[in-house]
Amino acid sequence: MTTGHPHGGNVERIAHSRGVDPDSLLDLSASLNPYAPDVTILAVARLGSLRRYPDATDAHRQLAEAIGVEPARLLLTNGGAEAITLLAAEVGGWVEDPEFSLLPRDGAPDSAPRWRSNPNNPTGRLARPEDQAEVWDEAFYPLATGCWTRGDGDALAAVGSLTKVFECPGLRLGYALADPELIGRLRARQPEWSVGGLAAALVPELLAAADLGGWSRRIATGRVELAELLGRHGFSPLPSDANFVLCHAPPDFRERLIGHGIVVRECTSFGLPGFVRIAVPDDDGLERLAAALGQMST
């Protein structure tokens, strides 16, 4: 595995190193849904859950219903990272890079299932209908397509991330989809109370506010606007279907942007030195990025 900034969303560390408030930074490194409801407002009415042991029963049922699967085929997890970790420990796996760094790389094509992110992370391109994998990482799939899952009946499993869909990385909410027997094995590996009480309490309200179709259409428009902005400043972002674009950039580009209060994902950990991944921002974020790029050009 190559080195570099292995994940996005490290604004706390960046803010601490520069002596600024993390909320003052525009984080375009984690590729979250820019149009999700404000989870901090929704959380206020559920703070009482912090005084009780978690019970994810209702959250599990409602998420299964929203996705359109039987509850026995779903496992609610402590973020997409836990879903990946549990499944990788159970079945192993391999990838063809570039791929997300947390996907397993301990297997071989003749002995372990192939994992693929869909859309690919970091390129942002959706898999073609004829493309195959045993395990799909669908963290960004709902925001790219307006649907919860590809629903590949030939696949062994899929993993997903409510973190990305609802812009709530601090809550740690993800899931695995598989046949009931495999889900049972994953559940046996999962620690008790893995999903926190506040996270579980908020799942029904988050699902009630979901607008996957509307969000994916707005993201598609925003992605075009982002690509056009980057193009006006001499960059050539690669085609993408996701809520982010991959773009070649000078070595100092990320650090210079941080100086303007904007964080993007450096892609050396994907095996792509000299590239950055930039999330689609909301309208205010796009204006802020435009101002920063304009200042950097002068």
N, C-alpha and C positions, 0 to 999 in steps of 0.2 A: 504494500500500500504506500502511495506517495504521501509526502508530508505537506503541510500548509494549514490553512484555516479549515479544520475538518467539518465544521458545521456553520450554518448561519445562525442568526439569533443570539449572537454573543455581545449584545449591546451593553449589558451590565459591566462586563470586563472592560470594554472599550471606554465606557463612560467613566469608570473608576480610574483608568489609566490617564484620562485627560481632565479629571476633576470637574465633570459636568453631570447634570441630571440625566439619567437614562431616558426620561420622557422627552428630553430636548432633541434626541436623535431620531431621524427618520430611518426606520429599519426596513431596507429593501433586500436584505440578505436571507430572510426566513421564508419568503413567498407565502404569506398568509392572505386570506380573503379580505381585500380592502373594503368590501361592502357589507361585511357581517355586522349584526347588531352589537352594540356596546356591551360586552359581557360583564363589565364592572357594574353597570346599572342593573342588569338582570340578577347579579349576585347579591345585591343588597338585601333582597327579600328572602334569601336562602342562607343567610349567615348562621342561623340557628342550627343548621346541619353540622357545623363545626363542633358542637357540643355532644354529638351522638356518634356511635360507631356507624360506619357507612353501610347502607343497604342499597345495592344497585339493582334490585329486582325490577322495579318499575322502569328504570332507565334502560335496562337490558331488553325488556319487552317492547318498549316504545321504539327503540332503535331498530330492532328486528322488523317491526311492523313498517317503519319508514323505509327501510332498505328493501323490504319485500321478501324476507326469508323466514323460515321457521326459527323460533327462538333457539332450538337445539343446534342450529347451524351457525350460531354467532357467539363469540366471546368478547365481552367488553373488557378493555385493557387500560393500563396506565400509560396512555399515549401509544402512538403507532410504534414507537421504539420497543415497548414491551411485547407487542404483538409479533414483531419481527424476531425478537430475542427468543420468545417461547417457541415459535414455529421453527426457527433455525436450530434450536437445541433438539427439537424432536425429529426433524427430517433432514437437516443439513442443507447444502445447496451450493450453487455456483452461479456466476454472472459473466456476461461479456461486457467489459468496461468500454466506455464510461458508464458508471452506475453509482447510485447512492452508497456512501461508504459503510452504512450499517448493514447492508444486505450481505448474506454469508458468502464466503469465498473459501470454504474448507472442503469442498467436494469436487468431483470431476464429472464430466458429462455422462460417463457410463455408470456412475454410482450414486448420483444425487440429483435432486430436482433443480431445474433451471429457474432462477428468479429473474423477473424483469419489472422495472417500474413503468407504469403506464398512466399518463405520458412519461416518457423517459426523463429522468432527473440525472443530468442537467440539460439535455437538449430541448426538452419541452415537446417533442413530437409524439403523437399518439401512435400506438401500435396499429398496424393494418388488421383488418378483420381476419385475415388468414394467418397472422403471426401467432405463435404458440409459446406457452410457458407453463410450467407446473405451478408456480406461485407468482401471482401478480401483486406488486406493490401499487395500490391505487390511491395513495395519499392525495394526489392532485386530480384524480379522475373526475370527481364531481364538479370541480370548478372548470374543468376543460370541456365537459360534455353536458352538464346539467342532469346527469344520472348518477346514482350512488355507485354502481358497479357495472363492469362489463358483463358479468353473469356468465362467465365461461364455464360451461358444464364439464368440459374436458380437463379443467385445471384441478390441481390438488387443493389449492387454497388461495385466498386473497387477503391482504391486510389493508386497512384504511386508517385515516386520521381525522377525527373531529377537530383536532388542533388546527389543521389547515383550513378546514371548511368554515369554522366559526371564529377564527382568529383568537384562540384561547390557549396558547402554548403553556401558560402557567397552570392550567387545570389538568393537563395530561389525560387526554381522552383519545383512545383508539379502539380498534376492533380487529378481530380475525373472523373470516368466513371459511367454513369447510364442512365436510360431512360430520354428522353427530359423533361418530366414533373418534375422529381426530380432534374435534373440539373437546371431547371428554378428556383426552390425553393432555391437551394444552391446559385445560382447567386444573388437572391434577398437578401440573408444574407451577401454576400461578399461586403466589402467596395470598393468604387470606387478607381481605380488605385492601386489595391492590388498588382499586379505584377509590379515590377519596370521597368523603361524604359530600362536600360542596360540589365536586364535579358530577357525581351521580344525581344530586338534587337538581342540577341545572340542565341535564340532558333533555327532559321533557320540554322545558321552555325554549331551549335552543332549537329543537326540532320543530316546535310550533312556529318559530320565526324563519325557518328555512325557506329559501327561494332559489333552489339550485338552477332552474332554468333561467330566471332573471339574472342571477349572479354570473352565470357563464356567458350570457350575452353581453353584459356590461364589461366583463373582463376581456372579451374578444375585442370590443371597441377600445378599451383602455390599452390593450396590447398593441393595437395599430398605432394609437397616439404615442405610446412609448417608443415604438420602433421609428416613427417619423421624427420624433424629437432627437433620438440618438443619431439618426441619419443626417439631420441638419448640422450636427456637430462632428461629422466625419467618421462615425462608427457604422458598422455594418452588422446589425444583429441577425442571427440565423433564424430561419423560419421556426415558429413555435405554435403549439396548440394549447399551451398551458398558461398559467397566471404568472409567467416569468419568461425572460428571453436570455439567451446565451450570446455573449458578445466578446470579440477580441478587444483587448484594451492594453494600453501601455503599462509597464511594470508598476509605476507609481500611482495609477489611476485610483485604486481603492483608498490609499492613504490620503490622497488629495481630496477625495470626496468626503472622507471622514472629517477633514478640516472644515468642511462646509456643513457638518452635522448630518451626513447621509452615509449609511452603511450598505454596501453591496457584498455579494458572496464571491470571494476569490476561489478559483476552481482547481487549484493545484491538487487538492485531495481527490478530485475526480480523474487525475491524470491529464489535466488540461491546463498547464501553466500558461499564463498570458491571456486567460479568459476570465470573465466575470459573469455571474448570473444575477440578473436584476429583476426584482419582482415588479409586477404591474401595480402602480400606486393608485390611490384615489385622485380626484381632481386637484385637491390641495397639494398632495404629494408630488404630482406631476409638475405643478407650477414651481414648487420648491426645487425639484431636480433641474428644471429648465433654468432657473436663476443660478444655481450652482454651476451648471455646465457653461452658462454664459460668462460667469466670472472667471472660470478656469480657462476660457478661450481667449481672454483679453490679456 
